[in-house]
Amino acid sequence: MAITVYPSFSFSERTTLRMGGSALAEVVLTHTDDCEQLSDTLLSLGGEPLVIGRGSNLLAKDGELPVVIVNPAITTEPVCVEETDETVTVHVGAGYRLPRFLNWCATHGYAGLEGLAGVPGTVGGAVAMNAGSYGCEVVDCLDSVEVFIKKIGTAVFKKTDVVLQYRHFSIPTVNDQPVILSSVFRLNKKDPQEIKKVIDDNLTRKKATQPVSAHSAGCVFKNPAEGVSAGMLLDQCGFKGKIYGGVAFSPLHANFLVNVNNGTSKEAFELLHIAQQTVLDVSGYSLELEVKVIG
């Protein structure tokens, strides 16, 4: 196996929000052994390494950005590694598509992640953000995660050894950004048809209330407090459907920033700032970005 290096990376083409400038290069890993070359490759390319999957939940600034994309496109198929009468543990590569993984789990009768139905991206990206929806979070089912860390190489960390909080993943003993290579999930055995029904119901609900087909990065702000919805605050302040240049807050869900007409990152940041200031003035709540800003 060998690392593949592409000389450029366009955020406007490769992120779900379809905006932003370009990175210096993209480094693609297709096997865990590729990590042996990663440090030297990044050193030769310069720039700050940035790990991304399918490009969801990202807002990149305009222009040429001094970053090198690290894409762990390790699409190892899901496989059961341990099984009891009631549970099963499943190993899957970081680059495996999350919707495809949920479908695989449903087909085999493995429950626990159905709330993530409709969440785009990869399994690794979902772990990196501790993705959650409809009362389900990655932390609920994660058993362990395999990562590459520059100073120590490849290592496996149990869930108890990492920090998984609201839209947050980190390893306390590590300063460098870890590259997630694969994950193991502990799931419950259940009737496949029941699991599929929950997934279908969640997808139907999501399509009715969220702009799933729009150019969007997903929810742009974190909920500021337990029981307090960022979308509700934005809606109360008149931001649902509000257009600013080529970007807007979705008319379906006020907390979804969408690219409606070749919007620029400059317009996006200006609209987000206006929304944050208005919500703070009206409600006293300070909205923190959930979307990851690049550059």
PADREN-912211 format. One record per residue (C-alpha): chain; residue number from 0; x, y, z. Coordinates in steps of 0.02 Angstrom, whole numbers, always signed. Layout:
// residues N
+--------+-----+--------+--------+--------+
! chaine ! num !     px !     py !     pz !
+--------+-----+--------+--------+--------+
!      A ! NUM !      X !      Y !      Z !
...
+--------+-----+--------+--------+--------+
***
This chain:
// residues 295
+--------+-----+--------+--------+--------+
! chaine ! num !     px !     py !     pz !
+--------+-----+--------+--------+--------+
!      A !   0 !     +0 !     +0 !     +0 !
!      A !   1 !    +54 !   +179 !    -28 !
!      A !   2 !     -5 !   +354 !    +11 !
!      A !   3 !    -82 !   +451 !   -133 !
!      A !   4 !    -47 !   +638 !   -141 !
!      A !   5 !   -154 !   +756 !   -244 !
!      A !   6 !    -78 !   +929 !   -276 !
!      A !   7 !   -236 !  +1027 !   -237 !
!      A !   8 !   -401 !  +1016 !   -144 !
!      A !   9 !   -554 !  +1125 !   -175 !
!      A !  10 !   -668 !  +1153 !    -27 !
!      A !  11 !   -805 !  +1219 !   -141 !
!      A !  12 !   -806 !  +1053 !   -234 !
!      A !  13 !   -772 !   +932 !    -92 !
!      A !  14 !   -877 !   +993 !    +54 !
!      A !  15 !  -1065 !   +978 !    +76 !
!      A !  16 !  -1081 !  +1167 !    +97 !
!      A !  17 !   -998 !  +1193 !    -74 !
!      A !  18 !   -899 !  +1347 !    -26 !
!      A !  19 !   -725 !  +1398 !    +25 !
!      A !  20 !   -553 !  +1410 !    -53 !
!      A !  21 !   -420 !  +1278 !    -80 !
!      A !  22 !   -294 !  +1178 !    +21 !
!      A !  23 !   -113 !  +1151 !    -26 !
!      A !  24 !   -136 !   +965 !    -58 !
!      A !  25 !   -234 !   +810 !    -11 !
!      A !  26 !   -155 !   +654 !    +63 !
!      A !  27 !   -262 !   +498 !    +46 !
!      A !  28 !   -239 !   +345 !   +156 !
!      A !  29 !   -319 !   +184 !    +98 !
!      A !  30 !   -238 !    +65 !   +223 !
!      A !  31 !   -177 !    +81 !   +402 !
!      A !  32 !     +1 !    +40 !   +345 !
!      A !  33 !     +1 !   +203 !   +245 !
!      A !  34 !    +23 !   +295 !   +409 !
!      A !  35 !   +205 !   +242 !   +410 !
!      A !  36 !   +236 !   +368 !   +271 !
!      A !  37 !   +119 !   +503 !   +336 !
!      A !  38 !   +238 !   +605 !   +444 !
!      A !  39 !   +372 !   +620 !   +309 !
!      A !  40 !   +241 !   +658 !   +176 !
!      A !  41 !   +165 !   +799 !   +279 !
!      A !  42 !   +336 !   +870 !   +318 !
!      A !  43 !   +378 !   +879 !   +132 !
!      A !  44 !   +213 !   +964 !    +89 !
!      A !  45 !   +215 !  +1094 !   +228 !
!      A !  46 !    +56 !  +1172 !   +294 !
!      A !  47 !    -51 !  +1121 !   +440 !
!      A !  48 !   -126 !   +945 !   +427 !
!      A !  49 !   -316 !   +937 !   +431 !
!      A !  50 !   -408 !   +772 !   +443 !
!      A !  51 !   -575 !   +763 !   +353 !
!      A !  52 !   -688 !   +628 !   +283 !
!      A !  53 !   -828 !   +668 !   +160 !
!      A !  54 !   -826 !   +856 !   +196 !
!      A !  55 !   -983 !   +877 !   +299 !
!      A !  56 !   -989 !   +994 !   +450 !
!      A !  57 !   -853 !  +1105 !   +377 !
!      A !  58 !   -847 !  +1291 !   +336 !
!      A !  59 !   -686 !  +1339 !   +250 !
!      A !  60 !   -632 !  +1518 !   +225 !
!      A !  61 !   -606 !  +1588 !    +49 !
!      A !  62 !   -438 !  +1592 !    -39 !
!      A !  63 !   -287 !  +1477 !    -30 !
!      A !  64 !   -275 !  +1404 !   +145 !
!      A !  65 !   -110 !  +1343 !   +223 !
!      A !  66 !   -176 !  +1169 !   +261 !
!      A !  67 !   -146 !   +994 !   +194 !
!      A !  68 !   -298 !   +879 !   +192 !
!      A !  69 !   -275 !   +707 !   +268 !
!      A !  70 !   -412 !   +592 !   +205 !
!      A !  71 !   -420 !   +423 !   +295 !
!      A !  72 !   -515 !   +335 !   +156 !
!      A !  73 !   -498 !   +167 !   +240 !
!      A !  74 !   -657 !    +79 !   +186 !
!      A !  75 !   -634 !    -85 !   +279 !
!      A !  76 !   -799 !   -179 !   +274 !
!      A !  77 !   -894 !   -203 !   +438 !
!      A !  78 !   -855 !   -368 !   +524 !
!      A !  79 !   -912 !   -445 !   +687 !
!      A !  80 !   -767 !   -471 !   +807 !
!      A !  81 !   -861 !   -531 !   +962 !
!      A !  82 !  -1036 !   -593 !   +995 !
!      A !  83 !  -1149 !   -641 !  +1141 !
!      A !  84 !  -1331 !   -691 !  +1146 !
!      A !  85 !  -1385 !   -509 !  +1157 !
!      A !  86 !  -1242 !   -402 !  +1092 !
!      A !  87 !  -1113 !   -395 !   +954 !
!      A !  88 !   -956 !   -292 !   +927 !
!      A !  89 !   -922 !   -233 !   +750 !
!      A !  90 !   -760 !   -166 !   +675 !
!      A !  91 !   -771 !    -44 !   +528 !
!      A !  92 !   -651 !    +69 !   +433 !
!      A !  93 !   -653 !   +257 !   +458 !
!      A !  94 !   -687 !   +292 !   +275 !
!      A !  95 !   -841 !   +181 !   +267 !
!      A !  96 !   -995 !   +285 !   +228 !
!      A !  97 !  -1105 !   +309 !   +381 !
!      A !  98 !  -1274 !   +285 !   +291 !
!      A !  99 !  -1207 !   +124 !   +216 !
!      A ! 100 !  -1148 !    +64 !   +387 !
!      A ! 101 !  -1320 !    +97 !   +463 !
!      A ! 102 !  -1400 !     -3 !   +323 !
!      A ! 103 !  -1277 !   -146 !   +353 !
!      A ! 104 !  -1318 !   -145 !   +539 !
!      A ! 105 !  -1505 !   -148 !   +504 !
!      A ! 106 !  -1489 !   -292 !   +382 !
!      A ! 107 !  -1394 !   -395 !   +510 !
!      A ! 108 !  -1507 !   -347 !   +656 !
!      A ! 109 !  -1383 !   -240 !   +752 !
!      A ! 110 !  -1464 !    -93 !   +842 !
!      A ! 111 !  -1403 !    +63 !   +930 !
!      A ! 112 !  -1359 !   +190 !   +796 !
!      A ! 113 !  -1527 !   +213 !   +710 !
!      A ! 114 !  -1541 !   +392 !   +771 !
!      A ! 115 !  -1399 !   +438 !   +653 !
!      A ! 116 !  -1507 !   +401 !   +501 !
!      A ! 117 !  -1488 !   +544 !   +378 !
!      A ! 118 !  -1321 !   +602 !   +448 !
!      A ! 119 !  -1199 !   +614 !   +302 !
!      A ! 120 !  -1014 !   +578 !   +297 !
!      A ! 121 !   -906 !   +434 !   +356 !
!      A ! 122 !   -899 !   +327 !   +511 !
!      A ! 123 !   -734 !   +410 !   +559 !
!      A ! 124 !   -810 !   +582 !   +539 !
!      A ! 125 !   -957 !   +533 !   +649 !
!      A ! 126 !   -837 !   +475 !   +785 !
!      A ! 127 !   -730 !   +632 !   +768 !
!      A ! 128 !   -883 !   +741 !   +800 !
!      A ! 129 !   -974 !   +621 !   +917 !
!      A ! 130 !  -1117 !   +641 !   +796 !
!      A ! 131 !  -1291 !   +633 !   +868 !
!      A ! 132 !  -1473 !   +645 !   +821 !
!      A ! 133 !  -1642 !   +597 !   +894 !
!      A ! 134 !  -1571 !   +553 !  +1064 !
!      A ! 135 !  -1429 !   +446 !   +995 !
!      A ! 136 !  -1244 !   +487 !   +999 !
!      A ! 137 !  -1091 !   +392 !   +940 !
!      A ! 138 !  -1029 !   +384 !  +1121 !
!      A ! 139 !  -1178 !   +273 !  +1164 !
!      A ! 140 !  -1111 !   +129 !  +1059 !
!      A ! 141 !   -926 !   +160 !  +1033 !
!      A ! 142 !   -814 !    +25 !  +1108 !
!      A ! 143 !   -642 !    +76 !  +1045 !
!      A ! 144 !   -556 !   +178 !   +912 !
!      A ! 145 !   -396 !   +149 !   +814 !
!      A ! 146 !   -297 !   +308 !   +777 !
!      A ! 147 !   -132 !   +368 !   +709 !
!      A ! 148 !    -39 !   +495 !   +815 !
!      A ! 149 !   +122 !   +572 !   +752 !
!      A ! 150 !   +223 !   +545 !   +912 !
!      A ! 151 !   +169 !   +367 !   +951 !
!      A ! 152 !   +109 !   +294 !   +786 !
!      A ! 153 !    -44 !   +182 !   +773 !
!      A ! 154 !   -136 !   +142 !   +934 !
!      A ! 155 !   -305 !    +80 !   +995 !
!      A ! 156 !   -397 !   +176 !  +1131 !
!      A ! 157 !   -547 !   +111 !  +1229 !
!      A ! 158 !   -695 !   +227 !  +1248 !
!      A ! 159 !   -645 !   +256 !  +1429 !
!      A ! 160 !   -477 !   +325 !  +1371 !
!      A ! 161 !   -549 !   +462 !  +1258 !
!      A ! 162 !   -659 !   +614 !  +1286 !
!      A ! 163 !   -827 !   +606 !  +1198 !
!      A ! 164 !   -937 !   +755 !  +1236 !
!      A ! 165 !  -1067 !   +855 !  +1142 !
!      A ! 166 !   -998 !   +860 !   +963 !
!      A ! 167 !   -823 !   +832 !  +1029 !
!      A ! 168 !   -691 !   +695 !  +1023 !
!      A ! 169 !   -515 !   +706 !  +1093 !
!      A ! 170 !   -380 !   +603 !  +1176 !
!      A ! 171 !   -322 !   +687 !  +1338 !
!      A ! 172 !   -141 !   +631 !  +1325 !
!      A ! 173 !   -120 !   +690 !  +1144 !
!      A ! 174 !    -89 !   +866 !  +1080 !
!      A ! 175 !    -83 !   +823 !   +895 !
!      A ! 176 !   -244 !   +794 !   +798 !
!      A ! 177 !   -270 !   +605 !   +791 !
!      A ! 178 !   -311 !   +522 !   +626 !
!      A ! 179 !   -455 !   +402 !   +655 !
!      A ! 180 !   -422 !   +241 !   +557 !
!      A ! 181 !   -560 !   +124 !   +617 !
!      A ! 182 !   -686 !   +100 !   +757 !
!      A ! 183 !   -769 !    -41 !   +852 !
!      A ! 184 !   -951 !    -24 !   +904 !
!      A ! 185 !  -1047 !   -126 !  +1032 !
!      A ! 186 !  -1224 !   -150 !   +969 !
!      A ! 187 !  -1381 !   -242 !  +1026 !
!      A ! 188 !  -1464 !   -383 !   +931 !
!      A ! 189 !  -1638 !   -342 !   +873 !
!      A ! 190 !  -1762 !   -387 !   +738 !
!      A ! 191 !  -1698 !   -315 !   +572 !
!      A ! 192 !  -1871 !   -255 !   +520 !
!      A ! 193 !  -1891 !   -157 !   +682 !
!      A ! 194 !  -1723 !    -73 !   +655 !
!      A ! 195 !  -1763 !    -31 !   +474 !
!      A ! 196 !  -1930 !    +44 !   +527 !
!      A ! 197 !  -1845 !   +159 !   +653 !
!      A ! 198 !  -1719 !   +212 !   +520 !
!      A ! 199 !  -1856 !   +244 !   +392 !
!      A ! 200 !  -1959 !   +343 !   +518 !
!      A ! 201 !  -1807 !   +448 !   +565 !
!      A ! 202 !  -1768 !   +481 !   +381 !
!      A ! 203 !  -1948 !   +533 !   +346 !
!      A ! 204 !  -1949 !   +648 !   +496 !
!      A ! 205 !  -1780 !   +722 !   +448 !
!      A ! 206 !  -1832 !   +755 !   +267 !
!      A ! 207 !  -1987 !   +846 !   +329 !
!      A ! 208 !  -1895 !   +958 !   +451 !
!      A ! 209 !  -1718 !   +977 !   +383 !
!      A ! 210 !  -1643 !  +1026 !   +213 !
!      A ! 211 !  -1563 !   +856 !   +183 !
!      A ! 212 !  -1545 !   +883 !     -5 !
!      A ! 213 !  -1477 !  +1062 !     +5 !
!      A ! 214 !  -1295 !  +1115 !     +3 !
!      A ! 215 !  -1276 !  +1124 !   +191 !
!      A ! 216 !  -1150 !  +1082 !   +327 !
!      A ! 217 !  -1286 !  +1023 !   +446 !
!      A ! 218 !  -1326 !  +1112 !   +609 !
!      A ! 219 !  -1213 !  +1265 !   +615 !
!      A ! 220 !  -1229 !  +1309 !   +800 !
!      A ! 221 !  -1222 !  +1200 !   +955 !
!      A ! 222 !  -1372 !  +1203 !  +1072 !
!      A ! 223 !  -1317 !  +1328 !  +1206 !
!      A ! 224 !  -1389 !  +1234 !  +1354 !
!      A ! 225 !  -1482 !  +1075 !  +1394 !
!      A ! 226 !  -1661 !  +1091 !  +1334 !
!      A ! 227 !  -1622 !  +1252 !  +1239 !
!      A ! 228 !  -1622 !  +1235 !  +1050 !
!      A ! 229 !  -1512 !  +1345 !   +943 !
!      A ! 230 !  -1637 !  +1325 !   +802 !
!      A ! 231 !  -1779 !  +1385 !   +913 !
!      A ! 232 !  -1679 !  +1540 !   +966 !
!      A ! 233 !  -1637 !  +1581 !   +785 !
!      A ! 234 !  -1818 !  +1556 !   +734 !
!      A ! 235 !  -1879 !  +1671 !   +873 !
!      A ! 236 !  -1757 !  +1803 !   +813 !
!      A ! 237 !  -1822 !  +1794 !   +635 !
!      A ! 238 !  -1679 !  +1700 !   +552 !
!      A ! 239 !  -1775 !  +1552 !   +482 !
!      A ! 240 !  -1766 !  +1573 !   +292 !
!      A ! 241 !  -1662 !  +1732 !   +305 !
!      A ! 242 !  -1554 !  +1758 !   +150 !
!      A ! 243 !  -1390 !  +1853 !   +150 !
!      A ! 244 !  -1307 !  +1862 !    -20 !
!      A ! 245 !  -1288 !  +1684 !    -81 !
!      A ! 246 !  -1313 !  +1600 !    +89 !
!      A ! 247 !  -1463 !  +1579 !   +202 !
!      A ! 248 !  -1534 !  +1496 !   +355 !
!      A ! 249 !  -1649 !  +1358 !   +293 !
!      A ! 250 !  -1837 !  +1392 !   +291 !
!      A ! 251 !  -1858 !  +1213 !   +354 !
!      A ! 252 !  -1740 !  +1227 !   +503 !
!      A ! 253 !  -1664 !  +1390 !   +563 !
!      A ! 254 !  -1503 !  +1309 !   +624 !
!      A ! 255 !  -1454 !  +1245 !   +452 !
!      A ! 256 !  -1342 !  +1361 !   +351 !
!      A ! 257 !  -1368 !  +1328 !   +164 !
!      A ! 258 !  -1282 !  +1385 !     +6 !
!      A ! 259 !  -1425 !  +1447 !   -102 !
!      A ! 260 !  -1336 !  +1540 !   -242 !
!      A ! 261 !  -1148 !  +1519 !   -255 !
!      A ! 262 !  -1125 !  +1592 !    -82 !
!      A ! 263 !   -954 !  +1640 !    -17 !
!      A ! 264 !   -878 !  +1603 !   +151 !
!      A ! 265 !   -865 !  +1789 !   +183 !
!      A ! 266 !  -1054 !  +1803 !   +167 !
!      A ! 267 !  -1077 !  +1650 !   +278 !
!      A ! 268 !   -969 !  +1720 !   +417 !
!      A ! 269 !  -1056 !  +1888 !   +408 !
!      A ! 270 !  -1228 !  +1807 !   +422 !
!      A ! 271 !  -1172 !  +1695 !   +566 !
!      A ! 272 !  -1101 !  +1845 !   +659 !
!      A ! 273 !  -1262 !  +1942 !   +638 !
!      A ! 274 !  -1362 !  +1793 !   +702 !
!      A ! 275 !  -1248 !  +1767 !   +853 !
!      A ! 276 !  -1256 !  +1949 !   +903 !
!      A ! 277 !  -1445 !  +1958 !   +882 !
!      A ! 278 !  -1478 !  +1800 !   +982 !
!      A ! 279 !  -1362 !  +1862 !  +1120 !
!      A ! 280 !  -1449 !  +2031 !  +1127 !
!      A ! 281 !  -1624 !  +1956 !  +1128 !
!      A ! 282 !  -1603 !  +1799 !  +1234 !
!      A ! 283 !  -1438 !  +1816 !  +1326 !
!      A ! 284 !  -1378 !  +1651 !  +1252 !
!      A ! 285 !  -1209 !  +1645 !  +1165 !
!      A ! 286 !  -1212 !  +1529 !  +1014 !
!      A ! 287 !  -1054 !  +1428 !   +984 !
!      A ! 288 !  -1016 !  +1359 !   +812 !
!      A ! 289 !  -1043 !  +1172 !   +789 !
!      A ! 290 !   -978 !  +1178 !   +611 !
!      A ! 291 !   -788 !  +1167 !   +603 !
!      A ! 292 !   -706 !  +1324 !   +534 !
!      A ! 293 !   -555 !  +1297 !   +420 !
!      A ! 294 !   -426 !  +1433 !   +392 !
+--------+-----+--------+--------+--------+
***
